[in-house]
Amino acid sequence: MLRIIVSLPLTVGFDIEGVLHMRLASGPEYSEVDLTASTEELNALADAVEMGVGLLSSTPSPDSHDLAGVEVRASSGPGVLLRLDSERQILMISGDVASRTVFAENLRDMASTEDGGHLHIDYFPRHFYLAEGSLPLVVNSPHGGMPTC
């Protein structure tokens, strides 16, 4: 299993820079990205996705599998592509304006979901904003686990 755990204390501008902690654990049978961040951090990531530019970097812990960061780039698409640049140990997010806008809104919605939970973002044929080949993404609510009834 490929798991990325992210917390992003950031400052936001045209380029995003800040302190970022990620942990990456992997296995051959399944790939998934697991994103955990505060409300402010998810909103900052959403801003970067919507703008189509940003680099969130970290200082990996010694003897860890931490990622070096997340990079957001605009592309012609179609769709948003989530992939791992394994050489640089960077989670790459790229896509066209319309698809990035939808993805950014999903991040903002999860940031504002006050009763907890998580959002699974998985590619399937004819997905309306994800590109084929995207890693599955789980975005965790900054307000905790699953909602209670």
Backbone torsions as a table, in degrees:
resi	resn	phi	psi	omega
1	MET	NA	132.5	173.5
2	LEU	-95.6	119.1	-179.1
3	ARG	-129.5	130.6	176.1
4	ILE	-120.6	122.4	177.4
5	ILE	-109.2	124.7	-169.8
6	VAL	-124.9	133.8	163.4
7	SER	-133.1	133.8	-163.6
8	LEU	-127.3	80.5	170.4
9	PRO	-70.6	116.0	-168.2
10	LEU	-132.7	160.7	161.6
11	THR	-116.5	143.5	-173.7
12	VAL	-113.1	135.6	174.2
13	GLY	-156.9	-155.9	177.4
14	PHE	-61.7	-45.4	168.6
15	ASP	-104.8	142.2	178.9
16	ILE	-100.2	129.7	175.6
17	GLU	-132.1	149.2	177.4
18	GLY	172.2	-176.5	179.2
19	VAL	-90.8	137.3	-173.9
20	LEU	-143.5	133.3	175.7
21	HIS	-118.6	126.3	176.9
22	MET	-133.4	147.9	174.4
23	ARG	-125.4	130.5	-177.8
24	LEU	-118.5	122.0	172.7
25	ALA	-124.0	140.8	-174.1
26	SER	-133.7	158.5	175.2
27	GLY	-153.5	159.5	-170.7
28	PRO	-77.3	-20.5	-168.3
29	GLU	-90.0	-13.9	-175.2
30	TYR	-157.2	149.0	177.1
31	SER	-128.2	134.3	179.0
32	GLU	-155.4	146.4	174.1
33	VAL	-108.9	127.7	-179.5
34	ASP	-116.7	114.1	-174.2
35	LEU	-108.6	122.0	175.8
36	THR	-126.0	126.5	-177.3
37	ALA	-158.3	165.5	176.2
38	SER	-74.9	170.3	176.6
39	THR	-56.6	-47.7	-178.6
40	GLU	-62.9	-40.6	-178.7
41	GLU	-67.6	-42.5	177.2
42	LEU	-64.0	-40.0	177.6
43	ASN	-65.1	-38.6	177.6
44	ALA	-64.8	-41.6	176.8
45	LEU	-64.4	-41.4	177.4
46	ALA	-59.7	-40.7	177.3
47	ASP	-61.0	-43.9	179.4
48	ALA	-63.4	-43.1	179.1
49	VAL	-61.9	-46.0	-178.8
50	GLU	-64.4	-40.5	178.7
51	MET	-71.8	-25.4	-178.8
52	GLY	81.3	20.5	179.1
53	VAL	-153.9	138.3	175.6
54	GLY	166.4	145.9	174.1
55	LEU	-134.9	117.2	179.6
56	LEU	-109.5	117.0	-173.5
57	SER	-114.9	161.7	180.0
58	SER	-138.6	166.3	171.3
59	THR	-108.3	102.5	-176.6
60	PRO	-61.6	145.6	175.1
61	SER	-70.3	146.9	176.5
62	PRO	-59.4	145.9	177.2
63	ASP	56.5	34.0	178.9
64	SER	-121.4	174.3	174.5
65	HIS	-106.3	29.1	-177.9
66	ASP	-64.5	145.4	173.8
67	LEU	-78.7	159.0	177.4
68	ALA	-83.8	-16.4	177.8
69	GLY	156.0	-168.4	176.9
70	VAL	-125.8	133.8	176.6
71	GLU	-121.1	134.1	178.2
72	VAL	-115.3	132.4	178.9
73	ARG	-137.6	145.8	171.4
74	ALA	-78.4	145.3	173.1
75	SER	-146.0	174.1	-178.9
76	SER	-81.7	-6.5	177.7
77	GLY	74.6	-150.9	4.4
78	PRO	-78.5	146.6	175.5
79	GLY	85.2	172.1	176.0
80	VAL	-94.5	131.4	176.6
81	LEU	-110.8	124.0	175.0
82	LEU	-107.2	119.3	-178.8
83	ARG	-146.0	163.3	177.6
84	LEU	-104.8	123.8	170.9
85	ASP	-87.4	95.5	-172.7
86	SER	-70.0	-26.6	178.4
87	GLU	-65.5	-44.3	-179.8
88	ARG	-93.8	-7.8	-176.3
89	GLN	57.1	50.2	-178.8
90	ILE	-123.3	135.2	168.8
91	LEU	-80.4	120.8	-178.2
92	MET	-101.4	132.1	174.9
93	ILE	-124.5	120.1	178.5
94	SER	-139.8	158.2	177.8
95	GLY	167.1	171.7	179.1
96	ASP	-77.3	165.7	-173.7
97	VAL	-57.6	-50.7	-175.8
98	ALA	-62.0	-44.2	-179.0
99	SER	-69.0	-40.1	177.8
100	ARG	-63.4	-35.8	179.2
101	THR	-62.6	-44.7	178.4
102	VAL	-64.0	-45.5	179.7
103	PHE	-61.1	-43.5	178.3
104	ALA	-60.3	-40.4	178.3
105	GLU	-64.8	-37.2	175.7
106	ASN	-62.5	-41.0	177.2
107	LEU	-63.6	-43.9	179.4
108	ARG	-64.6	-40.7	178.2
109	ASP	-60.2	-42.8	-179.9
110	MET	-67.4	-36.5	178.8
111	ALA	-62.7	-31.8	-176.4
112	SER	-97.3	-2.0	178.6
113	THR	-74.0	102.1	-171.4
114	GLU	-79.5	-14.2	-177.7
115	ASP	-97.7	15.7	174.4
116	GLY	84.6	-167.9	179.5
117	GLY	106.7	-165.7	179.0
118	HIS	-155.3	161.7	-178.2
119	LEU	-122.3	125.3	175.0
120	HIS	-93.2	125.8	176.7
121	ILE	-118.6	104.2	-174.4
122	ASP	-128.4	135.4	176.4
123	TYR	-69.6	142.3	167.3
124	PHE	-144.2	158.6	-178.5
125	PRO	-53.7	134.3	-178.6
126	ARG	67.6	25.1	174.5
127	HIS	-57.4	138.8	-172.4
128	PHE	-76.5	-14.3	175.2
129	TYR	-142.6	-10.6	177.3
130	LEU	-93.2	142.6	177.3
131	ALA	-87.2	149.1	175.4
132	GLU	-57.2	138.4	-179.2
133	GLY	95.1	-3.4	178.7
134	SER	-68.2	139.2	172.4
135	LEU	-67.3	141.6	172.8
136	PRO	-62.1	144.5	-177.7
137	LEU	-128.3	134.3	170.5
138	VAL	-114.6	121.4	177.5
139	VAL	-105.8	115.6	-178.7
140	ASN	-87.2	140.2	175.3
141	SER	-65.3	137.8	175.0
142	PRO	-69.9	-5.2	-177.6
143	HIS	-101.9	16.4	173.1
144	GLY	106.2	-165.6	-173.4
145	GLY	-72.1	-154.4	-175.9
146	MET	-65.2	144.9	178.6
147	PRO	-63.8	152.6	174.2
148	THR	-97.3	151.0	-178.7
149	CYS	-79.7	NA	NA
